[in-house]
Amino acid sequence: MKDSLNIAIAGATGYVGLELIKILLKHPKANIIYLCARKSLGRSISMYDKKIKKKNLPKISDIKKINWGKVNVLFTALPNGEAQKIANRIPNNIKLIDLSADFRLNDHKVYKKWYGKDHNCKKFINKSIYAITEFSRNKLNNHRIIACPGCYPTSVQIPLIPLMEKKMINVNNIIIDSKSGYSGAGRNVKKKFLFKNLFDSVSAYGIGSHRHMAEIDQELSKASKRKINVFFTPHILPMFRGILSTIYLETIEKNNAKKIYKFLKQYHKNNFFVKIAKFNTPIGTGDVMNTNYCKLSICKDRKKNKVIIISAIDNLIKGASGQAVQNMNVAYHLNETLGLQ
């Protein structure tokens, strides 16, 4: 590849966009040439994050002003529905790495069911790839659009997909309890969650109907080669960042928690950003904060055929911007850790 990749970011002023900038500033092959948003045009990105101090970063601009002939990679960290519009009008040679839900679901009818609106870029759905890097690295180079998974699905699929493929668990009895910092809801968290005591309370939301269930079911169904519907309830915590997913499973075929532990440790031994804690050891979001790691702990239950898996990620990095950069690195045959250590 060429010496560097020219990069544009749409949605640069959101939490995910800002994390993306900070990661790419550490990346030896990344050259940020456009930072796009709807507000604060002509202003410095540092007004949104004082930690971003590099003087030669471009000012915030309108995406309509981009000279696409200069761009290699476009990251879109926008509300659902916006990346579809952009995909329809950018040149085919540009790699689009999307952090919304626009290209995660394989069926436009399923997208409409969960997101309440028609998909406006159906022609590209089958040309995109749903990409958790650990499971997609051999396919990323062949797709123009890379759909980065949601934060909750990332935390859940990294431990579950290998177990599904190996047929080690009862796929009809999967219970997922996830907790996230409020940054996962974006800057309008107070409008989205009308809890009077949001910042000193733990609250469940999207009970039985959270949109991430669609992609969790989709990808686990692929892995198990049968239709899967998980039990999933997310909670929002009075902290800024981090996700902790606790997954309750029932083993089959004489498997137990220790065998699950040994299998996952072997499976992920070459996945740099997946760490397995010692067997039956508690973990927390502090173990992975501000990193691109997913840390797993496999724990035994008092019942022999039950196992509890705890998965911790930083929702803004491994659950969003970090995974996006990891996908870019692999797609361009770079060391996948560039910018992420």
PEWOCOR-V46363 format. One line per field, one symbol per residue. ss: DSSP state (2 for helix, 1 for strand, 0 for the rest). phi: phi as a letter, one per 40 degrees, with the letter a starting at -180 (. if undefined). burial: I if it has 16 or more other C-alpha atoms within 10 Angstrom, else O. A space follows every 50 residues. Layout:
ss = ???
phi = ???
burial = ???
This chain:
ss = 00001111110000222222222220000111111100000000222000 00000000011022200222001111000002222220000000111100 00000002222222200000022222211100222200022200111000 22222222222222220010000011111112222000222200000222 00111000000222222222222200000011111110000011111111 10000022222222222000000111000000002220000001111111 00000111111110002222222222222220000000000
phi = .ccabcbbbbgcccdcdcccdcccccccbbbcbabbacbfcgccccccac ccbcccccccbcdcccccccbcbbcbbbddhccdccdcbccccccbbbbc ccbcccbcccdcccbgacccaccbdccbbcbcdcbbdcbcccbcbbcccc ccdccccdccdcccccfbbcccabbbbbbbcccccgccdcccbcccbdca abbcafcgaccccccccdccccccgacbbccabcbbbcacbhbbbbbbbb cbfgcadcccdccccccccbcdcbbbcddgbcbacccbdgbccbbbbbbc bccccbabbbbbacccbccacccccdccdccbfccccdgbb
burial = OOOOIIIIIIIIIIIIIIIIIIIIIOIOIIIIIIIIIOOIOOOIIIOOOO OIOOOOIIIIIIIOOIOIOOIIIIIIIIOOIIIIOIIOOOOOOIIIIIII IIIIIIOIOIIOOOOOOOIIIIOOIOOIIIIIIIOOIOOIIOIIIIIIII IIIIIIIIIIIIIIOOIIIOIOOIIIIIIIIIIIOOOOOOOOOOOOOIOO OIOOOOOOOOOIIIIIIIIIIOIIOOOIIIIIIIIIIIOOIIIIIIIIII IOOOIIIOOIIOIIIOOIOOOOIIIIIOIIOOIIIOOIIIIIIIIIIIII OOOOIIIIIIIIIIIIIIIIIIIIIIIIIIIOOOOIIIIIO
